[in-house]
């Protein structure tokens, strides 16, 4: 069983503080950028950054599962750890010329054997596509 990783970045014209403010609002802002892959999205605790717990049902590539993530905010990073699996996502917002560079990095412990080889090849591609769509929606929301 190996670690499966997917990462995607985008340049936004919005200032890092504005981007972080949007991303840490799990109640009103964040639901506006999720794709149709995410259903039953709900905030269970908090809602503004550190200490937030939120959940959703995720479906992609013929696979479905529920997630319940705990948010830990560290500087310009939002670390989201699933409480039911090894899945982790980190949203990083860094200053860049003319605005911000936003990166989403996700990882999890993959399956072993042949299934793990397929997962390691196909799952990151699909997740990068979904994350790129979320970053495009973020860009539209911020007018950046």
N, C-alpha and C positions, 0 to 999 in steps of 0.2 A: 504494500500500500504506500503510495507516494503522495506528496503534497501537490494539489492541483491549484493553479494560480491563474487569475485573469486581471489585467490592468488596462485602463484606458484613461487618457488625459484630454483636456480641452482648454483652449485659451479663451478667456472671457474679458470683456472690456470693463466689467464692474470691479470695484475695489474689493480687496480681500475681506474687509469687515462686513461689507454688504452681502457678499456671497455666503460667508459663515453665518450671518444672521438668518439668512433664508434657510440654509441647510439645517441649522439647529432647531428650527421650528417644525417639529414633527406633527403638530396638530393641524396647522393650516397651510403651510408652504409646501412641505415635503410631499403630501399626497398629490399635489398638482404636477409633479414631475415623474411619478411612477408610471410605468407602461401597463398595458393590459395583462401582462404576465403576473401582476400583483393583484390579488383580490382579498377581500375580507381584511383590509388594512385597518388597524386600530391602535390607538395609544392606550396602554394599560396603566402607565405610571408616568408622572411628570409631563413632559412635552416640549421642554426647552433645553436641549443639550444634555449635559452631564446628568446621569441618573435616570434618564428616560428609558422606559421599557415599551417597545412597540412590537406588534405582531402582524403577520400577513400569511396568506397562502400564495405559493409561487408555483407556476406551471410553465415549463419550457422544454422543448425537445422530447415530448412524450413522457416527461417525468413531472411529478407533483409532490410537494411537501409543505408542511407548515413550519414557520420560523417564529421564534420569540427572541428578540434581540435586546440586549442591554447596552446602552450608550455610555461610553466613557470619553469625555472631552479632554484633550491634552493640547493646549496651545491652539494651533490652527488645524488640528486633526480631530475628526470624530471617529472613534473606534467603536464598531458595532459587533458584538459577540453573541452568536446564537446560544441560547441556554439549553438547546436540545441536541446540539451537534458540534462538530469542530469548525463550522462555517464562521468566517470573520470577514468583515469589510472595513476598510479604512478610507475615509474621505479626507483628502489633504487639500488645503487651499494655500497656495504660495503666491507672494507678490511676483508679478511679471511685468514686463514692459507694456504699459497701457492698460493694466488691470490685474488679472489673476490667472493662475494656472491651477485648474482643479483636476485632481486625480482620484479615481476610484480603484482600489486594489482589493480583490476578494481572493480568499483561499480556503481550502478545506482538505481534509484527509480523504484521498480517493480510494476507490475500491482496489482490490488486488487482482492479479491475473489478467486474463484477456479483457474482461469487463473494465478493469482499471486503465488498460491501454486505450480503449475507445473513449472512456470518460476523459482521460488526460488530453486527448486530441480534440474531441468535439465540444465538450462542455465549456472550455475557456473561450472558444470562438463564439458560441452562442451568448455567453454572458457578456463578452466584450461588446457585442452588437446591442444588447439590451442596455448596458451601461452607457454606450455612446448615444443612444436615444434619450436616456435620462439627462445626459449632459447637454444635448441639443435643446431639450425642454427647459432646462435650467437657464440656458443662454437666452431663450425666448422670454422666459418669465422676468428675467432681469434686464431685458432690453439691451443685452450686451452682445 
